[in-house]
Amino acid sequence: MTDQVASHAVMSRLGVDRASKHQGETPWMKHAFVKPQDDRLLGLPEVKDKVGLGRSAIYERIRENTFPAPGADKGRSLWSLREITAWQQWRLAQRGGAYGKS
């Protein structure tokens, strides 16, 4: 099962429809280390706390296809913990952080 399919399966199981999807494989999902069965959904306040970005910066990066897009449930944006964690590791790898060293 691909990372995107696994993440989509978690969100589908919880009754969340993807508001938008990235085309193809996202570059950060190869850094995912949260197991699909441990995935959970995060609201915007928790995402902002985890990544240290404000609402505008998050949505700007989503438009640029450089941040995981949320799913939507009854008008509420929800993100996959697995995707957010993978994005953080991808960002570290981009700048040669601890998780980016081979």
Backbone as ProteinMPNN parsed JSONL, in Angstrom:
{"seq_chain_A": "MTDQVASHAVMSRLGVDRASKHQGETPWMKHAFVKPQDDRLLGLPEVKDKVGLGRSAIYERIRENTFPAPGADKGRSLWSLREITAWQQWRLAQRGGAYGKS", "coords_chain_A": {"N_chain_A": [[0.854, -1.176, 0.0], [0.648, 2.189, -0.902], [1.995, 5.227, 0.552], [0.265, 7.434, 0.233], [-2.162, 6.16, -0.334], [-2.508, 4.728, 2.023], [-2.748, 6.825, 3.904], [-5.025, 8.079, 2.882], [-6.809, 5.995, 3.284], [-6.974, 5.919, 6.08], [-8.135, 8.417, 6.582], [-10.525, 8.092, 5.177], [-11.665, 5.98, 6.593], [-12.272, 7.293, 8.918], [-14.253, 8.911, 8.075], [-13.662, 11.192, 6.582], [-13.456, 13.305, 3.843], [-11.223, 13.997, 1.215], [-10.374, 17.293, 0.657], [-8.728, 18.431, -1.203], [-6.263, 17.049, -3.381], [-2.864, 16.193, -3.645], [-1.162, 15.928, -6.694], [0.144, 12.928, -7.839], [2.937, 11.337, -6.147], [3.824, 12.733, -3.035], [6.693, 14.633, -2.101], [7.454, 14.516, 0.578], [6.388, 12.217, 1.77], [8.037, 9.974, 1.673], [9.465, 10.171, 3.932], [7.902, 9.401, 5.994], [7.288, 8.113, 9.168], [5.413, 7.439, 10.99], [3.275, 4.877, 11.671], [0.665, 3.662, 9.538], [-1.542, 2.637, 11.001], [-1.335, 4.04, 13.347], [-1.992, 6.58, 12.76], [-3.668, 9.719, 13.075], [-6.146, 12.322, 13.127], [-5.606, 15.832, 12.84], [-6.535, 19.054, 13.923], [-6.492, 22.504, 12.741], [-5.381, 24.27, 14.823], [-3.69, 22.468, 16.263], [-1.98, 21.603, 14.227], [-0.713, 24.021, 13.57], [0.686, 24.446, 15.998], [2.4, 22.202, 15.97], [4.0, 22.56, 13.66], [4.91, 25.156, 13.723], [4.056, 27.268, 12.159], [1.906, 29.882, 10.978], [-1.636, 30.257, 10.194], [-2.002, 31.511, 7.634], [0.526, 31.098, 6.429], [0.589, 28.307, 6.319], [-1.592, 27.712, 4.574], [-0.688, 29.057, 2.307], [1.558, 27.532, 1.595], [0.256, 25.147, 1.046], [-1.124, 25.858, -1.285], [1.101, 26.193, -2.9], [1.857, 23.633, -3.154], [3.626, 22.525, -1.324], [3.139, 21.656, 1.178], [1.279, 19.396, 3.199], [-2.045, 18.849, 2.112], [-5.212, 19.487, 3.662], [-7.872, 17.273, 4.716], [-11.458, 17.33, 4.662], [-14.06, 17.618, 6.998], [-17.29, 18.027, 7.589], [-16.973, 20.766, 7.051], [-14.702, 21.378, 8.483], [-11.223, 21.649, 8.473], [-8.906, 19.03, 8.38], [-5.898, 17.389, 9.16], [-3.627, 14.722, 8.431], [-1.767, 13.136, 10.909], [0.392, 11.566, 10.229], [1.124, 12.547, 7.685], [1.846, 15.187, 8.356], [3.986, 14.783, 10.151], [5.75, 13.454, 8.427], [6.209, 15.53, 6.605], [7.588, 17.334, 8.258], [9.956, 15.872, 8.723], [10.911, 15.686, 6.126], [11.45, 18.384, 5.617], [13.558, 18.756, 7.433], [15.421, 17.001, 6.276], [15.867, 18.302, 3.864], [17.398, 20.474, 4.62], [19.607, 19.253, 5.587], [19.376, 18.159, 8.123], [19.315, 16.079, 11.109], [17.755, 13.821, 10.427], [18.16, 13.762, 7.757], [20.622, 12.881, 7.098], [22.69, 10.388, 5.695]], "CA_chain_A": [[0.0, 0.0, 0.0], [1.463, 3.402, -0.936], [1.754, 6.135, 1.671], [-0.928, 8.227, -0.025], [-3.322, 5.291, -0.206], [-2.65, 4.437, 3.452], [-3.267, 8.02, 4.546], [-6.398, 8.242, 2.415], [-7.61, 4.954, 3.925], [-7.222, 6.36, 7.46], [-9.097, 9.513, 6.553], [-11.806, 7.537, 4.739], [-12.2, 5.196, 7.698], [-12.794, 8.233, 9.897], [-15.327, 9.682, 7.455], [-13.166, 12.474, 6.093], [-13.221, 13.355, 2.402], [-10.143, 14.895, 0.841], [-10.798, 18.529, 0.013], [-7.883, 18.527, -2.381], [-5.225, 16.03, -3.371], [-1.657, 16.482, -4.405], [-1.035, 15.03, -7.834], [1.321, 12.074, -7.744], [3.511, 11.109, -4.818], [4.375, 13.943, -2.438], [8.098, 14.375, -1.777], [7.686, 14.292, 2.005], [5.866, 10.954, 2.3], [9.097, 8.969, 1.834], [10.009, 10.391, 5.268], [6.882, 9.033, 6.976], [7.639, 7.033, 10.071], [4.231, 7.093, 11.774], [2.606, 3.755, 11.027], [-0.708, 4.01, 9.149], [-2.507, 2.309, 12.046], [-1.187, 5.014, 14.426], [-2.353, 7.888, 12.231], [-4.871, 10.349, 13.613], [-6.424, 13.595, 12.476], [-5.262, 17.029, 13.593], [-7.159, 20.307, 13.514], [-5.548, 23.581, 12.433], [-4.58, 24.735, 15.962], [-2.642, 21.496, 16.578], [-1.007, 21.644, 13.121], [0.077, 25.247, 13.767], [1.604, 24.205, 17.114], [3.388, 21.189, 15.588], [4.924, 22.991, 12.608], [5.421, 26.495, 13.988], [3.621, 28.196, 11.115], [0.565, 30.43, 11.144], [-2.656, 29.82, 9.245], [-1.718, 32.019, 6.287], [1.719, 30.419, 5.9], [0.208, 26.924, 6.013], [-2.408, 27.665, 3.357], [0.15, 29.472, 1.175], [2.356, 26.359, 1.215], [-0.653, 24.176, 0.411], [-1.323, 26.341, -2.669], [2.37, 25.964, -3.608], [2.051, 22.173, -3.149], [4.795, 22.222, -0.501], [2.642, 21.304, 2.512], [0.144, 18.473, 3.039], [-3.388, 19.426, 2.045], [-6.107, 18.866, 4.635], [-9.148, 16.698, 4.322], [-12.528, 18.137, 5.241], [-15.151, 16.907, 7.658], [-18.313, 18.991, 8.025], [-16.427, 22.108, 6.938], [-13.505, 21.53, 9.305], [-10.005, 21.123, 7.858], [-8.21, 18.062, 9.218], [-4.668, 16.87, 8.578], [-3.128, 13.447, 8.901], [-0.54, 13.219, 11.709], [1.448, 10.905, 9.45], [1.582, 13.474, 6.645], [2.511, 16.334, 8.987], [5.274, 14.306, 10.654], [6.6, 13.207, 7.255], [6.583, 16.843, 6.078], [8.621, 17.871, 9.135], [11.189, 15.13, 8.466], [11.332, 16.095, 4.784], [12.061, 19.709, 5.752], [14.861, 18.541, 8.061], [16.292, 16.369, 5.279], [16.216, 19.327, 2.872], [18.457, 21.357, 5.121], [20.7, 18.435, 6.104], [19.174, 17.875, 9.543], [19.664, 14.749, 11.617], [17.058, 12.765, 9.712], [18.526, 13.832, 6.361], [21.966, 12.341, 6.882], [22.725, 8.951, 5.379]], "C_chain_A": [[0.897, 1.235, 0.0], [1.101, 4.291, 0.239], [0.484, 6.955, 1.466], [-2.179, 7.395, 0.144], [-3.574, 4.995, 1.262], [-3.253, 5.628, 4.184], [-4.72, 8.25, 4.158], [-7.311, 7.223, 3.085], [-7.944, 5.343, 5.364], [-8.282, 7.438, 7.467], [-10.472, 9.021, 6.12], [-12.47, 6.764, 5.868], [-12.834, 6.105, 8.744], [-13.857, 9.155, 9.31], [-14.917, 11.043, 6.954], [-12.905, 12.368, 4.606], [-12.113, 14.35, 2.134], [-10.712, 16.115, 0.139], [-9.999, 18.754, -1.26], [-6.796, 17.484, -2.246], [-4.026, 16.549, -4.14], [-1.61, 15.477, -5.546], [0.24, 14.229, -7.691], [1.795, 11.936, -6.311], [4.093, 12.412, -4.28], [5.805, 13.662, -1.988], [8.33, 14.046, -0.313], [7.244, 12.919, 2.5], [6.92, 9.852, 2.384], [9.754, 9.096, 3.199], [9.019, 9.999, 6.363], [7.379, 7.907, 7.868], [6.514, 6.705, 11.042], [3.509, 5.989, 11.021], [1.173, 4.146, 10.686], [-1.728, 3.722, 10.252], [-2.428, 3.275, 13.238], [-1.561, 6.432, 13.983], [-3.591, 8.397, 12.948], [-5.021, 11.696, 12.932], [-6.159, 14.759, 13.414], [-6.035, 18.218, 13.043], [-6.101, 21.374, 13.302], [-4.76, 24.061, 13.652], [-3.434, 23.771, 16.312], [-1.569, 21.461, 15.487], [-0.116, 22.872, 13.28], [1.092, 25.061, 14.887], [2.727, 23.25, 16.71], [4.431, 21.741, 14.622], [5.476, 24.4, 12.807], [5.115, 27.51, 12.906], [2.229, 28.706, 11.454], [-0.364, 29.933, 10.046], [-2.326, 30.249, 7.818], [-0.534, 31.315, 5.65], [1.406, 28.977, 5.514], [-0.566, 26.867, 4.705], [-1.646, 28.142, 2.122], [0.981, 28.287, 0.677], [1.488, 25.266, 0.585], [-0.883, 24.574, -1.045], [-0.072, 26.099, -3.514], [2.703, 24.478, -3.722], [3.325, 21.779, -2.397], [4.412, 21.928, 0.946], [1.446, 20.389, 2.316], [-1.197, 19.202, 3.047], [-4.285, 18.738, 3.075], [-7.243, 18.118, 3.954], [-10.214, 17.585, 4.955], [-13.604, 17.238, 5.826], [-16.106, 17.95, 8.209], [-17.75, 20.411, 8.068], [-15.168, 22.362, 7.756], [-12.317, 20.902, 8.587], [-9.284, 20.222, 8.85], [-7.017, 17.505, 8.467], [-4.322, 15.531, 9.201], [-1.839, 13.677, 9.699], [0.633, 12.644, 10.931], [2.004, 11.842, 8.375], [2.335, 14.66, 7.242], [3.894, 15.939, 9.503], [6.246, 14.05, 9.506], [7.084, 14.53, 6.661], [7.703, 17.449, 6.926], [9.967, 17.181, 8.878], [11.767, 15.485, 7.101], [12.027, 17.451, 4.845], [13.437, 19.603, 6.413], [15.859, 17.964, 7.062], [16.746, 17.384, 4.232], [17.356, 20.215, 3.338], [19.596, 20.586, 5.78], [20.611, 18.159, 7.585], [19.469, 16.419, 9.869], [18.999, 13.635, 10.826], [17.418, 12.755, 8.221], [19.884, 13.251, 6.055], [21.893, 10.843, 6.632], [23.829, 8.262, 6.131]], "O_chain_A": [[1.815, 1.326, 0.816], [0.043, 4.136, 0.849], [-0.288, 7.153, 2.405], [-3.164, 7.87, 0.709], [-4.722, 5.007, 1.708], [-4.166, 5.464, 4.993], [-5.55, 8.577, 5.006], [-8.454, 7.537, 3.419], [-9.066, 5.125, 5.82], [-9.221, 7.388, 8.261], [-11.484, 9.487, 6.644], [-13.678, 6.87, 6.081], [-13.818, 5.732, 9.382], [-14.312, 10.082, 9.981], [-15.738, 11.959, 6.904], [-12.217, 11.453, 4.154], [-12.061, 15.416, 2.745], [-11.439, 15.996, -0.847], [-10.534, 19.213, -2.269], [-6.445, 17.079, -1.138], [-4.158, 17.246, -5.145], [-1.977, 14.314, -5.378], [1.306, 14.795, -7.448], [1.122, 12.372, -5.377], [4.789, 13.121, -5.008], [6.097, 12.555, -1.536], [9.303, 13.367, 0.017], [7.689, 12.491, 3.565], [6.714, 8.876, 3.106], [10.524, 8.22, 3.593], [9.277, 10.244, 7.541], [7.836, 6.873, 7.381], [6.648, 5.78, 11.843], [3.167, 6.158, 9.851], [0.53, 4.874, 11.443], [-2.681, 4.484, 10.421], [-3.351, 3.326, 14.05], [-1.451, 7.375, 14.767], [-4.448, 7.622, 13.372], [-4.113, 12.152, 12.237], [-6.442, 14.695, 14.611], [-6.171, 18.367, 11.828], [-4.937, 21.171, 13.646], [-3.549, 24.249, 13.532], [-2.329, 24.216, 16.623], [-0.384, 21.307, 15.785], [1.104, 22.775, 13.14], [2.243, 25.474, 14.746], [3.883, 23.469, 17.072], [5.615, 21.428, 14.744], [6.42, 24.792, 12.121], [5.831, 28.5, 12.753], [1.465, 28.03, 12.142], [0.064, 29.278, 9.096], [-2.368, 29.432, 6.898], [-0.575, 30.97, 4.469], [1.899, 28.481, 4.501], [-0.243, 26.071, 3.824], [-1.92, 27.686, 1.012], [1.091, 28.068, -0.53], [1.939, 24.547, -0.307], [-0.843, 23.726, -1.936], [-0.175, 25.83, -4.71], [3.714, 24.109, -4.32], [4.014, 20.831, -2.774], [5.264, 21.948, 1.835], [0.674, 20.575, 1.376], [-1.443, 20.065, 3.889], [-4.135, 17.543, 3.33], [-7.527, 18.315, 2.773], [-9.887, 18.5, 5.711], [-14.0, 16.236, 5.229], [-15.791, 18.663, 9.162], [-18.017, 21.164, 9.004], [-14.626, 23.467, 7.719], [-12.391, 19.757, 8.141], [-9.074, 20.591, 10.006], [-7.111, 17.187, 7.282], [-4.676, 15.246, 10.345], [-0.922, 14.34, 9.215], [1.74, 13.182, 10.976], [3.217, 11.918, 8.181], [3.349, 15.09, 6.694], [4.862, 16.676, 9.315], [7.425, 14.389, 9.599], [8.242, 14.639, 6.258], [8.656, 18.011, 6.387], [11.001, 17.846, 8.822], [12.985, 15.574, 6.946], [13.062, 17.654, 4.211], [14.377, 20.284, 6.002], [17.011, 18.394, 7.012], [17.884, 17.328, 3.766], [18.181, 20.653, 2.536], [20.448, 21.173, 6.447], [21.629, 17.947, 8.245], [19.831, 15.633, 8.993], [19.623, 12.603, 10.579], [17.024, 11.839, 7.499], [20.267, 13.136, 4.89], [21.128, 10.127, 7.278], [24.01, 7.052, 5.991]]}, "name": "protein", "num_of_chains": 1, "seq": "MTDQVASHAVMSRLGVDRASKHQGETPWMKHAFVKPQDDRLLGLPEVKDKVGLGRSAIYERIRENTFPAPGADKGRSLWSLREITAWQQWRLAQRGGAYGKS"}
